[in-house]
Amino acid sequence: MLNIKGKLFLAPMAGFTYKTFRSLCSRFGADVTITEMVSAKAITMGSQKTKDLISFSDDEKIKGVQIFGSDPSTMAEAVKIIQDEFEYDFIDINMGCPVPKVVKSGEGSALMKNPSLAAKIVQEVAKVSRKPVSVKIRKGFDEGDANAPEFAYIMQESGASFVTVHGRTRSQMYSGKADWEIIGKVKERLRIPVVANGDIVDFESAKRAYEMTGADGIMIGRAALGNPWVFLQIKEGFENGQITTMVLPHQKIKVAIEFFKDLCAEKGEKMAVLEARKHLGFFVKGIENAAKIRDRINRISRAEDLIGYLENLSIELEQKAKMLDNNIEAEIF
Ligand SMILES: Cc1cc2nc3c(=O)[nH]c(=O)nc-3n(C[C@H](O)[C@H](O)[C@H](O)COP(=O)(O)O)c2cc1C
C-alpha cells in the first residue's frame, strides 16, 4: 500500500522531468517523482529510446512510471515488460495529455470522453500490475462536459489506487485558472486518495489548495522549473509556519551548474547543452539582465564553455550581492 498522505509530487513533464531534474527536485524535498510519459506501444515494440526514459536516481523516494496509450491489452503488455525490467513504486496512467497528436489517437485526455475504454485500460493494467496503479486526469475534456468526479469514480471502481486531478480542461491546455473546486468534488466522491494539481506555486497556494480541495497530496509542475527549492519552502511553511530558505541569484546559478554537470552524465554533453538551455532559462528568471543571460547561454554550444560562463556569472552575482549587503550595513550604521 502506497502512503501518499501529505506528500509533495513533482508533476510529470515531458522534455523536463527526466532523471537528473527529478533527482534535483528530490534532493530539495519532492517526495514523489514520476517519469515523463512513455508510450506503452513503443515499450511493447522494444524501443530502447523509450525504455531509456525509465531510469531513476538514488535520490528519488517514491517513484512512478507514467504510461500512455489507448489499447488495454497493449497497456497491460507494456506494464508486464516494465515490471520485469525496472524498480519503481507505482504505474501512473496518463489521461490528461492535451497534445493534438495524442488526442487524435484516442490517448491522453481523449480517454476522458471514453470512460468505458478508460475503465477497461485500468482494469487490464491493474490485473497484471504487481504495483499500485494510479490515473492522472483533468477537470474534463471541455468546460461543458467537465466530468472529473464521475470519471474518477469509474477509475476507482476499475482498480485505481489513487487519482491525480489537474484542474483544467483539455481545451484550456495550460492556460486559465485551475479549478480547485472540482478537485474538492472528486475528493468527496472517492474512497481512494486524491492528489490536487494545477497552479500550486508556493507555500501559500499549497496551503489553499489543501484547504479548498481536501486532497491527500499535492502536485507541482511548472513552478518547480528552475526553482526546485519550492518543495523545501512548502515543507518549511507547513512545519514551521514560515519559510527560511531564500535562494540568492548566485546560489541559483551554483545549483544550475551542478545540475548541468549531472545532465551531461545522463544525456552526453551535446544533448545536455541543448536540454540545459530550456532549464537555465527558468533558473535565470528574475535575475537582473535575464534576457541577455539567456541569449548568451543559447549561443554556447560546448559544455566546458557553458560551465565557464555560468561560473563567472555566479561570481559576478555573488559580488553584487555582497556589495548590496555592505550598502545596507553602511545605511544602518
Ligand atoms: C512542458 C510540460 C510537459 C508536460 N508533460 C506531461 C506528461 O508527460 N504527463 C502528464 O501527465 N502531464 C504532463 N504535463 C502536465 C503537468 O503534469 C501538470 O499537470 C500541469 O503542468 C499543471 O500543473 P502546474 O500548474 O503545477 O504546472 C506537462 C506539462 C508541461 C508544462
The ligand as an SDF file (V2000), in Angstrom:
LIG
                    3D

 31 33  0  0  0  0  0  0  0  0999 V2000
    6.1040   21.0370  -20.6750 C   0  0  0  0  0  0  0  0  0  0  0  0
    5.0700   20.1930  -19.9920 C   0  0  0  0  0  0  0  0  0  0  0  0
    5.0660   18.8280  -20.2000 C   0  0  0  0  0  0  0  0  0  0  0  0
    4.1000   18.0280  -19.5860 C   0  0  0  0  0  0  0  0  0  0  0  0
    4.1380   16.6640  -19.7520 N   0  0  0  0  0  0  0  0  0  0  0  0
    3.2630   15.8830  -19.0800 C   0  0  0  0  0  0  0  0  0  0  0  0
    3.3650   14.4670  -19.1240 C   0  0  0  0  0  0  0  0  0  0  0  0
    4.2520   13.8810  -19.7640 O   0  0  0  0  0  0  0  0  0  0  0  0
    2.4310   13.7440  -18.4340 N   0  0  0  0  0  0  0  0  0  0  0  0
    1.4300   14.3400  -17.6920 C   0  0  0  0  0  0  0  0  0  0  0  0
    0.6160   13.6550  -17.0780 O   0  0  0  0  0  0  0  0  0  0  0  0
    1.3360   15.6830  -17.6220 N   0  0  0  0  0  0  0  0  0  0  0  0
    2.2360   16.4570  -18.2720 C   0  0  0  0  0  0  0  0  0  0  0  0
    2.1690   17.8050  -18.1230 N   0  0  0  0  0  0  0  0  0  0  0  0
    1.1500   18.3920  -17.2240 C   0  0  0  0  0  0  0  0  0  0  0  0
    1.7050   18.5690  -15.8080 C   0  0  0  0  0  0  0  0  0  0  0  0
    1.9870   17.3130  -15.2310 O   0  0  0  0  0  0  0  0  0  0  0  0
    0.7000   19.3260  -14.9070 C   0  0  0  0  0  0  0  0  0  0  0  0
   -0.4760   18.5730  -14.8540 O   0  0  0  0  0  0  0  0  0  0  0  0
    0.3810   20.7320  -15.4150 C   0  0  0  0  0  0  0  0  0  0  0  0
    1.5610   21.4230  -15.7940 O   0  0  0  0  0  0  0  0  0  0  0  0
   -0.3860   21.5410  -14.3630 C   0  0  0  0  0  0  0  0  0  0  0  0
    0.3740   21.7210  -13.1980 O   0  0  0  0  0  0  0  0  0  0  0  0
    1.1320   23.1250  -12.8670 P   0  0  0  0  0  0  0  0  0  0  0  0
    0.0970   24.2260  -12.9320 O   0  0  0  0  0  0  0  0  0  0  0  0
    1.6980   22.9280  -11.4960 O   0  0  0  0  0  0  0  0  0  0  0  0
    2.1920   23.3090  -13.9140 O   0  0  0  0  0  0  0  0  0  0  0  0
    3.1140   18.6280  -18.7540 C   0  0  0  0  0  0  0  0  0  0  0  0
    3.1210   19.9950  -18.5560 C   0  0  0  0  0  0  0  0  0  0  0  0
    4.0820   20.7970  -19.1530 C   0  0  0  0  0  0  0  0  0  0  0  0
    4.0810   22.2890  -18.9000 C   0  0  0  0  0  0  0  0  0  0  0  0
  1  2  1  0
  2  3  1  0
  2 30  2  0
  3  4  2  0
  4  5  1  0
  4 28  1  0
  5  6  2  0
  6  7  1  0
  6 13  1  0
  7  8  2  0
  7  9  1  0
  9 10  1  0
 10 11  2  0
 10 12  1  0
 12 13  2  0
 13 14  1  0
 14 15  1  0
 14 28  1  0
 15 16  1  0
 16 17  1  0
 16 18  1  0
 18 19  1  0
 18 20  1  0
 20 21  1  0
 20 22  1  0
 22 23  1  0
 23 24  1  0
 24 25  2  0
 24 26  1  0
 24 27  1  0
 28 29  2  0
 29 30  1  0
 30 31  1  0
M  END
$$$$
